[in-house]
Amino acid sequence: MAADTSWWTEARLGLFIHWGLYALAARHEWVKNRERLTDEHYQRYFEHFFPDLFDPERWAQTAKQAGMRYVVITTKHHEGFCLWDSDLTDYKVTRTPWGKDVLEPALDAFRAAGLRVGLYHSLIDWHHPDFPLDGLHPQRDDAAFIEKAGGREMSRYREYLHGQVRELLTRYGRIDYLFFDFSYADRTWGGKGPAEWGSEQLLAMVRELQPDVIVNDRLGIPGDFVTPEQYQPAAPLRRDGRPVPWEACQTLNDSWGYDRDNLQYKTGGMILRMLIDGVSKDGNLLLNVGPTGRGKLDPRAPAILAEIGDWMELHVRSVYGCGASPFPPPPDCRYTQRGDRLYLHLFAWPYRHVHLSGLEGRVRYAQFLNDASEVKLQVIEPGQQAQNTRLGGLPDGTLTLELPTVAPPVAVPVIELFL
């Protein structure tokens, strides 16, 4: 039985946090895979994990000030390192020089700030001795390692996987959201999917332990929502012809984990356009940051998130609880709608006028959302001809908004239309 996603579709914007040993390598969270690193080599990061600047209250406030309403944090990524004090492994944060659980204080800080909490948990584990070798494993080309890796048993790893999920759902209070990652049964070189993970049984356990938690689609079986990654859907997503809740997962640069030398950062304006575009298609945005090895957010992240927050402070009405509109937007614009409020987001600023189709006789008032200043309405009368400064060349009844020459001083101007 599907969980209730209403709080999540109301929220629309969340913060994703990828943090693990890969933050010390600072070369992408897949560094162990990409560079074919051995466990012995990777151990150096375990032995030096000491995030002395870890400040979950600051993380929480940064998210809240950016207009985010939920936070999803990694518990274990593909490297296998656990950010909580699991009873089932010694490959965990409490065995590092730091010596303390980081998950509990993080979740406490998020909840104290009024944010919903979510957990990311990798189905993959390159450190576990029973995780079968496949084409994603870092030592897939290491003949000596492969020879020693005989006798691995997926059933034992599956028991470990389920046991850790049980720990997470029974030790840390109410969890609102679970992001499993990921199935790849279609790969021919040892791909893994629902059969290997025991997905049906795992999801049933999740529903039993936390009936209200929403779960994504990456167990390889239907979940409560789908998760397009690093792209923006061209239209609202559907399954079997019916709309399906979805969330675009996006990074600030090109990496999920802290990547010191990756400078491909999106601007705050670009991220806002991605958020608006998603909401206009009934989707959410889960925006990722990667804290450093010392526990601070990626140094460029706070400034970008602050820019998002400045816009959200004035424009949350056009995001929270909004979704797609049946009306066709003008070029370079997006509509979001909630009830009788229609929000026109202008991605490009036109000169003096913007023409709206399908809204003839439907709009009783218009204003800029940033300052509630009136926007004048004009209707093209039947037979109206273009004369000097008189509009023409438009279908009869076209509703036109009269705009100032200079756009409002915000990243994306929004006009609130009262229907």
C-alpha angles and dihedrals in degrees: 000000000000119000124238109270096180095109090051096049088048091053098049095176129067140166121240118202121197111189132157144110089307087074088075093052086048091199104109128296090267092058093118090055098040095049096036090236119186123229088249092056093044091051089079089073092051091051093051102041105128113142098188092166094053105138111168092178089061091048089052095048091047090054094046094048089052089060095254119148102191138031128209117197131188116251094180129354127199091284088071097234112142123217092203135059098266118186090212102065143022090217092096143109095261090064094054123086087267089063098188137100110255098184097068097052090044093053091044091053094048093050092046088056091053095254126140113239131229136179129217113206125181118225087201123077121182092182101052113101093223099047103113117239116253142156093288096052113112092230096045091124098042105106095190092051092047091052091053093045097073119126096041110153122206092200091063092048090048090054089051092049093051092044093055093048088052090053092051093049096046104040106046106050124239114002115197101190140025124198111190117191123226157349123184105171092145093068114101096211101074099309118182132213144146095325093053096043094041085233098176092052092042093052091046090054090049091051090049096048098039110015093179099051116112116224130202128230103255099099084082092251128086115285133178095279141006127241119216107191128212095349137078116236114239093222140004109299122247137190119201088350095306129106115261127197111251142181128200112221110210137173130220091231127000097291136070096204123051109290110182098197100039104104099169093118123169116228121243089248092055092050091049091052089050090051093048092045090053095048089049086060096044094261140128131226122226105190119198134220127182116212119216125249088266092055102254121127115260101288094242095046101080093056093050092045091048090055089052090048093052090056094041092053089066101031110038090117089069093052114030111082093354128126144163122330126216091224120094111242123226118257115293091013139103130207125213121181141195117178110307094347116096118188121206112201113196111210090178124032114236126207110263100315143054119188122215124205125209094016100094108143092358103096120077099175141003133197141164107261096216095064107003091243115157122258112205120235125217128185123206106236121222110275094009111161128207107257124167102296095359115107119243143153092070131112116266113271095024110159112225129191117213110222134190117250092244119058121234112270096258133105093247118014115223128198116203112215118198108211 
